[in-house]
Amino acid sequence: MKLLHIDSSILGDHSVSRMLSAEAVARLASERDDVVVTYRDLAADPIQHLSGAYLGALQNADAQHSEAMRADLATGAAVLEEFLAADTIVIGVAFYNYTVPSQLKAWIDRVLVAGQTFRYTSEGKLEGLAGGKRVILTVARGGFYGADTPLAGVEHGETYMRAALGFVGIHDPEVVVAEGIATGPDARTTAIETAKTHIATLTA
C-alpha cells in the first residue's frame, strides 16, 4: 500500500495536527507489512503558490524556461505524481484564522489539475478522477467550531478540505478532529485523547 503523509502545521513538535497525523500513519503501518510511506512537510519545504507564469509554462513545456521555473515545474509534477500514486493519504490539517494554512492551499492547487484529477464532460458536468483513494484528515482547532457550536459557520478548514477533495471525486474522507486545544490544558488533553481513541479504531 502506498501511503502519502502530508503535514501543514508551522508549529513543529508543538503541533497537534502533526502528532495526530503521525499517529494515524503509525496505526495504519502497524496493520500491514506492505505500507510504503512518502512524506511531505509543507511547512519545512513549502511549495510556491500558483503564478500566471507557472500556468503559462505548463501550457508551453517546450519553451526555454528559467532555472527557477524549471524547478517549480518539477515540484508541481512531483506533488501531482505523489498524489496520483498514493492509495491512502493522511493529511495533518492545521487551522489558522478560520481556514487551512496557505502552505496546504498551495499543495491543493498542485493536486487539483484539469485532465489529471478532474475533468469537465462534454455536457459540462464535473467528473472527479481520483475517487478510488482513501483520505484521512487529522484536524486540530484551537477553539470549538463543530456543527453544534456558535462558530460553526466560520469553520473553513475541514469544510474546505471536504470540498476540495470532493472536486476530484473523494467524497468520504475520514476526519479525526481535536478541537478546543487552545482553551486550556485540560481541554487540550481531552481533545487529544479523544482524537487518539478515534485513530486507534482505524484499520488498514
C-alpha positions in Angstrom: 0.0 0.0 0.0 1.4 3.4 -1.0 0.7 6.0 1.7 1.2 9.7 1.3 1.7 11.6 4.5 1.2 15.4 4.4 1.8 17.8 7.3 0.9 21.5 7.1 1.3 23.0 10.6 4.1 25.6 11.2 4.3 24.6 14.9 6.8 21.7 14.6 6.9 19.5 17.6 4.2 21.6 19.3 1.6 20.8 16.6 -1.4 18.7 17.5 -2.3 18.0 13.8 1.3 16.7 13.2 1.1 14.5 16.3 -2.2 13.0 15.2 -1.2 12.5 11.5 1.9 10.7 12.7 -0.2 8.5 15.0 -2.6 7.7 12.1 0.3 6.7 9.8 1.8 4.6 12.5 -1.6 2.9 13.2 -2.1 2.0 9.5 1.5 0.8 9.1 1.1 -1.5 12.1 -1.9 -3.1 10.5 0.0 -4.5 7.5 3.6 -5.0 6.4 3.5 -3.6 2.9 3.0 0.1 3.7 5.4 2.4 1.8 5.2 5.9 3.1 6.0 9.1 1.2 6.2 12.1 3.5 5.9 15.8 2.5 6.3 18.6 5.1 4.7 21.7 3.6 6.0 24.0 6.4 9.6 22.8 6.2 9.6 22.6 2.4 6.9 24.9 1.2 5.5 24.8 -2.3 5.3 28.0 -4.2 1.9 29.5 -4.7 0.5 29.4 -8.2 1.5 32.1 -10.5 0.5 33.2 -14.0 4.0 32.4 -15.2 3.7 28.8 -13.9 0.4 28.2 -15.5 1.8 29.6 -18.8 4.8 27.4 -18.6 2.6 24.4 -18.1 0.9 25.2 -21.4 4.3 25.6 -23.2 6.5 22.8 -21.9 8.9 23.1 -24.9 9.8 26.7 -24.3 13.0 27.8 -22.7 12.3 28.3 -19.0 14.4 29.9 -16.3 16.1 27.7 -13.7 13.6 28.8 -11.1 10.6 28.0 -13.3 12.1 24.5 -14.2 12.4 23.8 -10.5 8.8 24.9 -9.9 7.5 22.8 -12.7 9.5 19.8 -11.3 8.0 20.4 -7.9 4.4 20.6 -9.3 5.0 17.4 -11.3 6.4 15.6 -8.2 3.5 16.7 -6.0 0.9 15.5 -8.5 2.7 12.2 -9.0 2.8 11.5 -5.3 -0.9 12.2 -5.1 -1.8 10.0 -8.1 0.4 7.2 -6.9 -1.0 7.0 -3.4 -3.6 4.5 -2.3 -4.1 6.2 1.1 -3.4 9.9 2.0 -3.1 11.1 5.6 -3.2 14.9 5.9 -2.4 16.8 9.1 -4.7 19.8 8.8 -3.8 22.9 10.9 -6.5 25.6 11.3 -5.4 29.2 11.2 -7.7 32.2 11.1 -10.8 30.1 10.2 -9.1 28.1 7.4 -6.2 25.9 6.3 -2.6 27.2 6.2 -1.6 28.8 2.9 1.0 26.1 2.6 -1.7 23.4 2.4 -3.7 25.5 -0.1 -0.6 25.7 -2.3 -0.4 21.9 -2.2 -4.1 21.6 -3.1 -3.5 23.9 -6.1 -0.9 21.5 -7.4 -3.2 18.5 -6.9 -6.4 19.9 -8.4 -5.3 19.7 -12.1 -7.6 19.5 -15.0 -7.3 16.3 -17.0 -5.4 14.7 -14.2 -7.6 14.7 -11.1 -10.8 16.2 -12.6 -12.4 17.0 -15.9 -15.5 18.5 -17.3 -17.5 16.2 -19.6 -18.9 17.3 -22.9 -22.2 18.0 -21.1 -20.3 20.4 -18.8 -20.5 18.2 -15.8 -17.6 17.9 -13.3 -16.1 14.5 -13.0 -13.5 13.7 -10.3 -10.8 11.3 -11.4 -9.3 10.3 -8.1 -12.3 8.8 -6.4 -10.6 5.5 -5.5 -8.3 7.0 -2.9 -8.7 6.8 0.9 -8.1 10.1 2.7 -7.7 10.6 6.4 -7.7 14.2 7.8 -6.3 14.9 11.2 -7.7 18.3 12.1 -6.6 20.4 15.0 -8.5 23.6 16.0 -7.8 26.0 18.9 -11.4 26.8 19.6 -14.7 25.0 19.1 -16.1 25.0 15.6 -18.2 21.8 15.5 -21.6 21.7 13.8 -23.4 22.5 17.1 -21.3 25.5 18.1 -21.8 29.2 17.5 -18.6 29.3 15.3 -19.6 26.5 13.0 -20.4 29.0 10.2 -16.8 30.2 10.1 -15.2 26.8 10.1 -13.5 26.8 6.6 -10.8 24.3 7.3 -12.4 20.8 7.4 -15.2 22.1 5.2 -12.7 23.4 2.6 -10.8 20.1 2.6 -14.0 18.2 2.1 -15.0 20.5 -0.8 -11.5 20.3 -2.5 -11.3 16.5 -2.2 -14.9 16.2 -3.4 -13.9 18.1 -6.5 -11.5 15.3 -7.5 -14.0 12.6 -6.6 -13.1 11.8 -3.0 -16.4 12.3 -1.2 -15.9 10.4 2.0 -12.7 11.4 3.8 -12.3 10.1 7.3 -11.9 13.0 9.7 -10.3 13.0 13.1 -10.8 16.2 15.0 -9.1 17.6 18.1 -10.7 21.0 18.9 -10.6 23.4 21.8 -6.9 22.8 22.2 -6.1 26.4 22.9 -8.8 26.9 25.6 -6.9 25.3 28.4 -4.6 22.4 29.3 -7.5 20.1 30.4 -9.4 20.8 27.2 -6.2 20.2 25.2 -5.6 16.9 26.9 -9.2 15.7 26.5 -9.2 16.7 22.8 -6.0 14.9 22.0 -7.0 11.7 23.9 -10.4 11.7 22.2 -8.7 12.0 18.8 -6.2 9.3 19.6 -9.1 7.0 20.6 -10.6 7.6 17.2 -7.3 6.9 15.5 -7.0 3.6 17.4 -10.1 2.4 15.6 -8.6 2.9 12.1 -8.0 -0.2 10.1 -5.8 -0.6 7.0 
